[in-house]
Amino acid sequence: MKTKGKLTRRSLLVAGSAGLSALAMPAIIRAQTKRKIVVRDLGIGSSFMDAYGRPFTEATGIEVQPVTGANDPFGQIKQMVQTRTYTWDMSIVSRQIANQLAADGAGYLEPLNIDAAPGWKALPDMFRSPVYAGNDVVATVLGYRTDTVKTPPKSWADFFDTKKIPGRRAMRRSPVDTLEQALLADGVSGDKLFPLDFDRGFRKLDAVRKDIGVWWTSGAQSTQLLQSGEVDMCPTWNGRAQAAIKSGAPVAIMWNQSLWQSEGWVILKGGPNADLCREFIKFALAPERQAVFAAATGYGPTIPDAVSKMDPAVAKTLPTHPDNRAGAILVDVDFWTQTREVATERFNRWVVG
């Protein structure tokens, strides 16, 4: 009979074994039952959590942590996959970034494998690929201050004509969109825009270079530039211009010659929570969820039925509305997949040189 509280060699061994098991088990349990995903979203207020994050957690119990990464997360995603240090599980990216990540080397994105999901089936073919599920349609537009720009611009040629329309200007610090705008301003028609003539585009940019006061690097920065009145005209994404309008700033949008493409969900290759991410994407590909996101951000839905679940007045402000789409130009994402790296190197040298 053992005396209560008396330690024996056998009890110490049993206790030690149990202690070792206790130390080992939490890591195993966490690996098997982790119920949290980290998602890089667009960082537009609470739009992501309102439309997707909180409803998904309520429906599944899986926690969603949003993070805001670089405007162009290509390098960040590559580094995370190469080093297998995943600070994000998945991300929303432009279609051209998704294509390039998939095509670069061994690829940096997980196959989605959600073919049976109703939302996937509802996506038009142009908004999906084996590694990409379109979430929204975004247009690059010209935002301008109505209190200082007395002659509303009608084309990119007007933006580049500093004598016709004087004022402080900003542009995106990227060859993407910027070169298209320069070529359209130089008289290239939208249906002849691609493949881009880089030499001609840079010559046109040379003519307006001294008039660009700010080269913006994030969507939030472009909103602030218009909102504060630091600049009078600024090419930006329509949702970022719309954010300035919603804040009460005297800002309007030039929809003619807008450059549009889609943004969507991707999963980082080799990440530990890929299956949870797939469940999230299937949940997000619902018209009622996209309708909430579109109303909050100003970006159009990729699932056609989402429009029927929106206020018609709000739907008219989106790039997918027929009036706004009339003069729009579809960006050739395959062109940028092939040329983006060399174009970026040349553009960066041009900006600082």
URZIKA-V854891 format. One record per backbone hydrogen bond with DSSP energy under -1.0 kcal/mol. NH is the residue of the N-H (numbers start at 1). CO is the residue of the C=O. If there is no record, write none. Layout:
nh-><NH;NH>
co-><CO;CO>
//
This chain:
nh-><6;12;13;14;15;16;17;18;19;20;21;22;23;24;25;28;29;30;31;32;33;34;37;39;40;41;45;47;50;51;52;53;54;56;57;58;59;60;61;63;65;67;77;78;79;80;81;82;83;84;85;87;89;90;91;92;93;95;98;99;100;101;102;103;104;107;108;110;112;117;121;122;127;128;129;132;133;134;135;136;137;138;140;141;142;143;144;145;146;149;150;159;160;162;165;170;171;173;174;178;179;181;182;183;184;185;186;187;188;192;193;198;201;202;203;204;205;206;207;209;211;212;213;216;222;223;224;225;226;227;228;231;232;233;234;236;238;240;241;242;243;244;245;246;247;248;249;251;252;254;257;258;259;260;261;263;264;265;266;268;269;271;277;278;279;280;281;282;283;284;285;286;290;291;292;293;294;295;296;297;298;300;306;307;309;310;315;316;317;318;321;325;328;329;331;333;336;337;338;339;340;343;344;345;346;347;348;349;350;351;352;353>
co-><3;8;9;10;11;12;13;14;15;16;17;18;19;20;21;24;25;26;27;28;29;30;63;65;90;67;43;44;46;47;48;48;49;52;53;54;55;56;57;35;37;39;73;74;75;76;77;78;79;80;80;85;38;38;266;40;264;262;94;95;96;97;98;99;100;104;101;267;130;114;117;118;124;125;132;129;265;127;263;263;300;261;259;236;254;234;252;232;250;145;148;155;156;160;161;233;214;216;172;176;175;177;178;179;180;181;182;184;183;189;190;196;197;198;199;200;201;202;203;205;208;209;169;171;218;219;220;221;222;223;224;225;168;168;143;141;139;237;237;238;239;240;241;242;243;245;244;249;144;142;327;255;140;329;138;136;93;133;91;89;108;268;273;274;275;276;277;278;279;280;281;284;286;287;288;289;290;291;292;293;294;137;303;304;306;307;311;312;314;315;318;321;325;258;260;331;332;333;334;335;336;339;340;341;342;343;344;345;346;347;348;349>
//
